[in-house]
Amino acid sequence: MKDSASEGMVQAVCEKLEAHGFQVHKVVGVNQTILGGIGDIRGVDLREFEVMEGVYEVLRITEPYKLASRAFHPENTVVEVGEASFGGEMVTVCAGPCSVESEEQLFTIAREVKKCGAKVLRAGAFKPRTSPYAFQGLGEKGLQLMQQVGAELSIATVSEVMEIGQLDLMLKYIDIIQVGARNMQNFALLRELGHIRKPVLLKRGLSATIEELLMAAEYIMSGGNYNVILCERGIRTFETYTRNTMDISAIPVTQKHSHLPIIADPSHGTGRRDKVAPMARAAVAAGANGLIIEVHHDPDHALSDGAQSIYPQQFMRLMEELRMIAWAIGKRI
C-alpha cells in the first residue's frame, strides 16, 4: 500500500482479497503497510488490485514459503522477550545446561551465565533421547524450576516441547517454546504453535534444506504466530569427527531469503566442547542474531550432553571474544 493509504483503503483491499478466497496477513511496517494474500491465484487478474485506490504495487511471491519470505516482509523481524531481543542490532546469547537436573544445578549455572551476559536461560525438562534408557528429563518439575529461576534472576527461559500434549504445560512455565531438530517437520505440532502468541525457537532438522526449514516456519506463521526464531544447529553429513556439520553459510543465506531472525547452536553443531568456541565466533562473524550454548559447571557428571557442554569460565572467556567480533561487524552482545 502507499504511505498515504487510509485505513479504509487498506480495508477495501483486504475485503477484495477475501472475496477471491485469499487468507489475508497484514504487516504494518515503519513506512508501509503490506497485505499478503495466501491462496490460489488461478483465475485472478492482478490488475484488479493494481488499480485500487491506495495500492502502490502488486507483487507475486514465487517462493513456496510466503509469510517467511523477505519479499512479503522486507524489514527484519525483531522478536523480543523480556530483556532479550532477536533480529536487531543485538546478538543475544541463550545459555544453560542441556537438561534440568536439580534446583541446585540449575541455579548455579543460571547465575553464572547471567553474570557473563546471557539474556536467556536454556534447559530441557523433556529430553528426546536416542536411547529409551537415557535420562528423559524431570518433566513438569523441571519446568517449575525453570520458571522459579527465571523469576528470581530476571532472565527469560527457553525449553523444548516434544509433543502437542506437553504444550499447555510449556505455555504455563516457559517464555520461548523450542522445537527440536527431530520435530522440525512435525506439522501437527507446528500448526498448534501457530495458534499461540509466545515466541517459537525452530531448529533446523538433521538433514533439512534451508527451504524446508523456512517451510516449517511457514506452518507456524500461517496460524498467525509471527514470532519465530530460526536456529542452525548443524546437519548430518558423511563426516563423523563432529556430531554434526555446522553449516555457517546457512546464516547469511537464510537472512537473504527471510526476514526471520536466525541464531546458531555450536554445541549441537559440533558435539565437542573444544569446538564450541570457534564455531560460536564464526557464527557471530557470519551475522547470526544470537547463539544457544550448553554450559555446565560439572559436565563430566552431566546427565546429558556433557561432552559438548563448556565450563562457566570458558563461557566467560567466549563472551569477551564475541563482544569484540560483534563490535567489528556493527553489532553488540
N, C-alpha and C positions, 0 to 999 in steps of 0.2 A: 504494500500500500504506500501511497505518497505520504510524505511527512505531514502534509496538511489535511490528510483524510480525517473526516469526522467519525465519531463512534457510529453514527447512523450509516455512513458509507461502508464501514467495516462490517456492520451487522447485515447489510444488504448482500454483500459478497458471501458471507457465511451462510445465509439462508439459501442463496442460489446454489452454492456448493452442496448443501444438504439436500436440496431438491433433486440434484443429479445423483444422489446416493453416496456422496462422499462423507467420510468421517473427518471433521474439521479439528485441527490442532492450531491454536493461536499462540504466537510468540510475540511478546511486546519487548522490543529492544530499546536501546538508548535513543536511536534516531529513527527507528522504523518498526512498523508492525508487519509481521509476516503471517500469512494464513496458509497452513498446509492442508491440502485436501488429499486424503488417502482413500483410494478406491479404483474402480475400473474406469479407465479413461476412454475406452472404446465408445464411439458414438457421440463423444463430447467435443464440441468445437471450442477451442481455447479462445477464439476471438470474441465469444460471448462475454468473457470475463475481461479481456483487454480493453473493451470499450466502456466498461462500467466506471461510474464516477468514483474518483479516489484511487483507482488502481494504477500503480506505477509500471509494473511489468508482470508477465506470467511466465514462469519457468517450469519445465518438466524435469523432475528429478529422475535421472536414469539409473542411479544405484538401487539395488534391491532393498537396501536399508534407507528409509526416507527420513524419519524423525531424528536419527542419529547422524544424518549427513550434514556436512558443513554447507551444502547448497541450500538446505532448509533453514539452517541456523548459523549464519556467518560468524557471529561473535562466539567467543569461548564461553561455555557454560561454567559457572563457578558454583560449586556445591559447598555450603557452609554448615558446619555442625559445631556449636559452641565456639571455642577459640580456633578450631581447625577450619581451613579453607583449601579446597582443591580446585585448581583451574585458573587461578590468578597469578600474581607475582610471587606468591609464597610457594616454597617446596615443603610440603607438610609430611612429617615423619610419623608413622604409626609403629609402635614397638611394644614388645612384651613377650611372654613365654608362648610356646606352641599351644599349651593347654593349661587350664586352671588345675592345679594340683592340691592346693590348700590355701587357707586365708593368709598364713604367714608368707608362703611363697609368692602369692600374688601381690601383697602389699610391699614386700621387699623389692621386687622387680619394678613395680609401678613407680615407687618413689625414685628409683634410680633413673629410669628412662625419662620421667618428667623433669627431673633435675637437669638432665642433659639436653632438654629441648623438645622431646616428643610431645605432640599435641593429641595423639590418640593412643589409647591402650588396646593392644590386640591380645586375644587369648581365646582358646576354644573350650566350649563347655560340652559340645557334642563333637566327637572326633571320628571322621571317616578313615578307618584304618584298613590296610590291605589284608591283615590277618584278623580273624574274628576273636583271637585270643589276646590281642594287644589292648592296651588301655583305651577305653572308649569315651573318657571324659566324665565329669561329675554331673552332667545334666543341669537340672534347674538349680541345684545348689551352686554350681559354677556360675550360672547367670546371676544369681543373687549376690555372689561375691564380687562379680564384675560391676554390678550396679553400686554396691557399697563402696568399692574402691573409687569408682568414677565420681561419686558424690563427695567423698571425703577429700579427694585430691584435686577436684575440679578438672577432670580430664575426660574427654569423650571416649566411648568404647566401641569396639567392633568385634563381632564374633560370627562364626559360620552357622548357617541354617542348613540342615541336611534334607529335610522333607517338609511338606506343607503342614503336617500335624504339629510341627515344632514352632510354627510362625507366630502364633499368639503369645507363646512364652517369650520368644525373642523380642517381640514388639513391646512387651511389658518391661523388659530389663535393659535392652541394648540400644545404643544410639544409631549405629550403622550395621545393616544386615549384610553379611558376606555370603556370596555364592561361590563355592569352591570349584576347582577345575573339573571335577567329576560331574558336577551338576550344571555346567555351563549350558548344556542342551537339554536340561530337564524342563521342557516347555510348560508343563502344568505348573511347576513351581514359579517359573518366570512370569507367567500370567498372573498368578496370585500376588507377586511382588509389584506388579503394575498397579494394583489396587490400593497399595499402602502409600504413605507420604514420607516415610523415612528413607534416607539415602541407602542405596544398594551398591556394595562393592562387588563387581563382577569379574571373576578371574578367568583368564583365557584357558581353554581346555588343553589337555595334554598334547593333542595333535591338531588343534583347531587353527584354521587360517584366520587372518585378520578380518576378512569379510564375515566369516562365521561368528567371530566374537561380536562384531557390530550387529549382526542379525539377532544374536541373543539379546543384546541391549535393546534392539527394536521391539522385542516381545514385551519387555518391561515398560518401555516408553509408550507403546501403543495402548497400554492400560491407563495412561495419564500420569505415571510417575517418571518425571524427567531427571530426577536426582540420581543419576547413575555415574559411578566412578569405575573406570576400566582398570584392569591390572594385568600387566605382563609378568608371568611367573615361570617362564621357561617352557619349552616344548620338548617332546620326546623325539630324539633323533637316533642315529646309529652309534653315537658317542656314548661310552659307558663310564668315562672317568668322573664326570659330574652326574648328579642326579637327573638334571635336565640340561638342555642347551638354552642359555639365556639369550633371547632374541632382542638385543638392544635396538636394532633397526626398526622393530615394531613400534617404538615410541614415536619417532618423527613421522613414520608412515601413517599411523593412526591419527595423529594430530593434523595431518594434511587433509584427510578424508572426513574426519569427525570433529565436532565441537566439544565432545565429552572429555573430561579430564582423564588422564591415564597415569597410573603410578606403577612402580616396579617392585617385585619381590625377589631380591637377590638370595634370600635364604632358601626358598624352594627352587629358585632358578639354578642353583649350583649344588645344594645339599652338602656343602663343605664349609666349615667355619672359616678357613683361611681364604676362601674365595668370595665371601660375602662383601667385604670392604671394597675390593677392586670393582666388583660389579655394581655396587651401590654408587661409587664415584662415577663410573661410566654412565649409569642411568641418569644421574643428575646432569652430567655434561651433555647428554643427548636431549635434554629438555623435559624429563619426567616431571610431572606435577607433584610427585610425592614418592615415598618409599614405605614398604611394610617389612619390618625386620624382626627376626626372632632373637630375643635376649633372655638369658637365664643366668642366675648367679651361681648355679651349680649344675652345669649342663651334663656332666658325667653321670649324674643321678636323675636327670630329667626323665619323665615318664613317656615322652615322645619327642622326636626330632632333636635330641641333644647334640648330635654331631654337626648340625647346621646352626645351632644357637651360639651367638657370641657372648662374651662376658661383658658385664656393665662397663668395665674400664676400657674395653675395646670399643664399645658403643660410644663412649665419651670422646675418645680419640677420633673415631669416624665422623661424629657430628662436627668436630672442629674442622676436619678436612672438607666436609661437604659445604660448610659455610663459605669457604674460600672458593670452591668451584661454583656455587650458586652466585656469589658476587661477580665472578668473572663473566657470567652469561646474563647478568642483569636481573637476578632473582635473589630471594632471601630465604633462609631456613627459619 
